[in-house]
Every structure is written in C-alpha cells, then in structure tokens.
Amino acid sequence: MTWILPTRSGQYVVAEAPRGAGLVFVGWGPSAGEATAPVAATSSFEADLDLLPLEATALGTRNVHGAELVVRRADGVRGARLAVSGEITLERDDDGATHLVAPLADDVLGLSVRLHIRTHPGHDVVEKWADLHNDSGESIEVLRGWGGAFNVPVDGGASVELLGGAWSREFTPFTAELAAGTLSVGSRQGITSHTYSPVVTVAPAGADFGVRYGVALGYSGSWRMALDAVPFADHVRVSAGPDDESGILTLAPGAGLTTPTLAGVRVEGDADDLAHAWHTYQATLARTRGPEHRPVVYNSWFATTFDIRTEHQLELARAAAQVGAEVFVVDDGWFRGRTSDHAALGDWEADTDRIPGGLGALAEGAKNLGMRFGLWVEPEAVSPDSDLYRAHPEWAHHVAGRPLETLRHQYVLDLGRPDVEEWVLGTLRRLLTENDITYLKWDMNRSIADGGQSAVGGDDWSWRHTQAYYRVLDALRAEFPQVTVEACAGGGGRIDHAVLARTDVVWPSDESGPRDRLAIQHGFLGVLPAWTMSSWVTDLPDQLDRDRASGPASLEFRFVVAMAGVLGIGADLLAWDAPTRERAASFVELYRSIRHVVHTGRVRRHGTPADAACAVQYTGSEGADVSDLGLGDAADTVVVLAWRRPGVAPLTVHLRDLDPDARYQVRGGDEVRTGKELDRDGLAVSWTWRDCDVLILDRV
Ligand code: DGJ
C-alpha cells in the first residue's frame, strides 16, 4: 500500500515497509513513484530493513543505519522492534493539510509510537513528528527520542551546508562534503545555540542548480542533528531531535511525549529557491506578518546600557519619536539594583531611585509621544546577588554537590520546576498587567552549563526547561495578544521554528557593525524570513570586516542594511545632530513605504557581502493580503537594496521572479522595461548614495 501526501509543487510518497516494519520512503517531487523501489539485502551482514529508507526506526529494528529511537526499559531491555499496530490513516486537517498517522508498537517492550507526517498544498515542507507512549508497567528511558528521518536521495555523495558561528558571528555558512560517515551538529547548551542553527541544506555534491533539500528541527533546547551516509547507499539519512548526549527523557508507566517537529523541504532550483520554500512554510508559523507586530523599534541598549534614568530615557524617546520610531523599548538596566551585569536579575521591579514614577512614567512618556512602550526582560536568569537568589537558591539549575558556575555573573533558573514556571509567568503577567507594555524583548544571556539534573532528579533538565519556555510564551500570547514578543539570546542564540511559531521577531545577533551585520543577514535570509529579522542602526564599528580602504560605512548604508528586515534604531540619537536625525527620519519613512514588500515578498540575494557589491531583491505586492499567510507569487512591486565598497565597478542586478511579459518602471525614472529584459539585461544600480542604494520598481 502507498500513501501520497501532496505538497505545493509535488508530493511526498511513502509505502508500507516489509514485515510491517513501519513506513518506507518511496519518492518526493513533482510526480509520484519517481524513486526506485527499495533494494533487497545482499549479504548476511545487512538485514533487508537495514537497507531501506525507513521513515522512522528504532535501535533493535536494524543496525547499520542510526536509529531515531533508542529506548531502554528499567529492567535493562534495550531497543524496540516496532511494527505497525493498527490502521495507517491519511486525513485532511481543517487547514487543508494532508496528515498521515502510522501507529507502531513493540508489544513485548510495551512502547507505542504514533508517527505523523504532514504536508500542505500551500508549501513544500514535509513535517514529521512522533508521539511516544509507555504502555508497560515499568519506566522506559528514551535515550534518543527523535521523530523521524528524511532519506535524502543523493547518489554519489552529498554537499552539506551548515549555518553556525559564535556569539556575534551567527549564521555563517560552512560546507562539508559527505560521501560516507556521519556528520553531527547540535547544542548541549540548553538553548538552540550560536554554534549551529538547527537546519542543513543537502544537495548532490558539486551542484549549483538542481535538486536540493533542507531539513530543520523546531526545538529550542539542547539538540542534535545527524546526517548519516552509509557507503554505497543512494541516500543520506537526516534526523534530529533533543540531544542524546546531555539528556535522557524518562517515560513513567502510562506517560507519553511528543517529539519536536522535523521539517524537510525539496526544491528544484538554487539556494534562494530553497530559501523561498522555507519562507513560504514559515509564513504558516507566524501569527501575522503585518506591521502591528513588527514596528520600527527604538531600543536603548547601545545608547545607555545599564544607565537607565527617566529623564534621559524620555529625552531619547523624544528623539526616537522624531525620527519615526513606533515603539520605544527600554532594554536592560531598568530594575532594582541593576546598574551593571553583576547583580539584580530576578528582581523585576522598576528601580524607583533612577526611575521615579516607575515604568508607568516611561510608558506614559512614550505613549504621549505617539509610540508604544516596550520592555526588556530576561526571565530565566538570576544573579547570585539578587533578592530572588537569596530567597530561592534552589531554583537555579544545578547538579547536587557540584559548585555553580557563573557566566556573565549569572545563573539560570530551572524553568522546568513547576514553581519556577509559575513564578516566571506570574512575574511577566504582573509587569504586563500593571503597565501599558505592548512589546517584550525576551533575552537569555548564557548557556545552561550547570544543567544536569532536573527538578525531579532525572537528566531531562533541558527538555523540561524548553517545554516550560514554550508554555510561558503560549500563555502570554493567549492572555496578551497585543504584546509583540522579540526573541533574543545574546543575539541569535535561540532561533528555530519553535521560536518562530511563538514570537514575532528575533534578534539575529549582537553584532550591528554594518558590514558584519550584512554577512549575518545574508546567512539568516537563506533559511529564515525577513519579517522576523530585527535589525538596528547603531554607531558601532564592524568587529570582523576591517576594510580600512573603503572607510566606515555611511549612515545610509547602515539604514539600508536595517531595512532588509525589521528596521530598528539602537544608536544614541542624542549624539546625532539635527541634519542626521532628519536624514534618519527620511529613511524611516522610506522603509515604512516599502516594508510590506520586504516582509511579504520573495527574497533573492544577488552576490554575497564578501563581494565588492551585492544586493537583495524583494518581489511582492504592496497590496498583498497579509492574512493570506502563504507567500504569493505577485510581482507588482520590486524592492532592491544594494550595497558596495565605494569605488568599485558598477553593479548590474539581473532581476528574477518578475512576470516576464509585464512592464516595470523604476520609481523616479521614465524607462519602462519588461520582466524578461530586466532578467536578461539586468538593472544597473545607480548608487544614489556613495555605498548603497534603494531601487523600487512598479508594474505599469
Ligand atoms: C544581549 C542582547 O542581545 C542585547 O541586545 C542586550 O539586550 C543585552 N543582552 C542586555 O543585557
């Protein structure tokens, strides 16, 4: 029996595996059954199940390929032999998705698994996850609990692209050739991490254009993703889930859990076609993509750090309103005793010595200036020097008997404890109820290096912490739908699909030096969408890109970089003279006139920031309905943001994704050209400013 799950431009096909061993992958693409039939075992060192591209399997079922599920019952029985235990169903969900559910079980062990595969005609992503349930009378340890795998067909080796880096260097691409062996990436830090993003691109080795696949994990705790290439196999198996080195999940008798979702996508095209396929899917994770949850932010951090004083903040707020900010966000430093990063995390009450009148005075001030008011919090953090820690030292993540370690002079609260979760939610609820706050920046500034023991004594601390993080975000969204949430973890330390589904914008990096930022944004946009990409104009220099010959990037350059996503300003506006502020205001106005296309249009990157000149093209429609969460193919308005190192040769951008027969005109010019001509001959960037440009084309 075969099951067909339609995607936007093709289908994903699975069949029943021999001897009831679950589901086997058949094909993925525009036509069904294009993959070759599964092969039979040829030697006594491989069982037939070893060679099959199974959709999900357990240790105990086969032993050449890695398995997604590794379990151990309390009496020492290890592994499971999963077999189909009921009817495999294929149904249409309310939102039009096709949803397959395969019930599998090992009756001897007492474990059941419901494997889910879901596709939607609006996008090309295939989602997989599994519900595990302990039917036995003893505990079952889940040593690895992953929800399925993608068998990526690549004959003759794969070229793998990863995104990783470090604090301030997030979303840097790395490539690896994988012909045989296992490539593994992940985080043991209790958060998604700066080190690796949980997403890979896999393509047949050496191909620039052709079929390529993306696989991404939606999980924000410690995780691992493995790409397993067995010699002579015709596919690379990609699977991922909670990290199996730093944690074990334990299922008590009768208990269950649902694994994080693994998303896979297949495109025929180049890296930007793959980016578009991801963005189209991610549009279904967002509650909206309109300006109501991605306002122009003014954020105090780089201007004032911990020196938060009412009068000074209000002075900044006046300048922010003048340049067109829509929300004024007071960052770290507003609460009792927080005058440096050495103290006070956990004591979430306004420091009335420095903020007489409390947060209300600041919120009122911002509102009177026509802006919303926003606040920074780091709810999971606690300083050793805080009233909270003095009252509840047992609330910090720790391993019994092992001395705690500070990072940035702070500990992390064990959010997986029900009392801590309740306190965190209660604290945020109080802040949002007592004050007119409609923007919350949720930060997290260290890894959970002291994790190792959970509230109930097991080593599932990261899992519990992460589930509580989701519950608090979900509760806030339900109770305070007007509050925009910006996710941050010392920059881009916690960005993944699960975070995208629960927050509105993310802060990709603490690096705001404009050329460095451009490189980070280039990597970001290849797998994540522009409507989430918070980006601020600051006065900070680049840390990495020390191109002294080109001199510092201009103010215009910095604005155009920030306009590539969700524009914000983080510079000390009081240090800017009146003409600079007027200039800034004109850029904010320009951005507001095009942000709809930037946030909802199709993204295409022309060149890379390592080139002498590069551009990003957004193709969409100013009138597109944002309630239609899919990314449409409208090509009515085109925005091109371009940057260069001064003095280099002109840049010609070959515009893609336009309607070939439609006629387009650059705003402010007379020439009218067809989409076909703009693609074939390109559009010469005129460099309105010394090192950047913004070109807008309209269909006429
Ligand atoms: C790290 C964030 O990424 C910054 O934007 C700022 O909020 C600081 N934390 C504050 O401590």
Residues whose N, C-alpha, C, O or C-beta is under 5 A from the ligand:
A	BS01	DGJ	W301 D331 D332 C488 G490 G491 D510
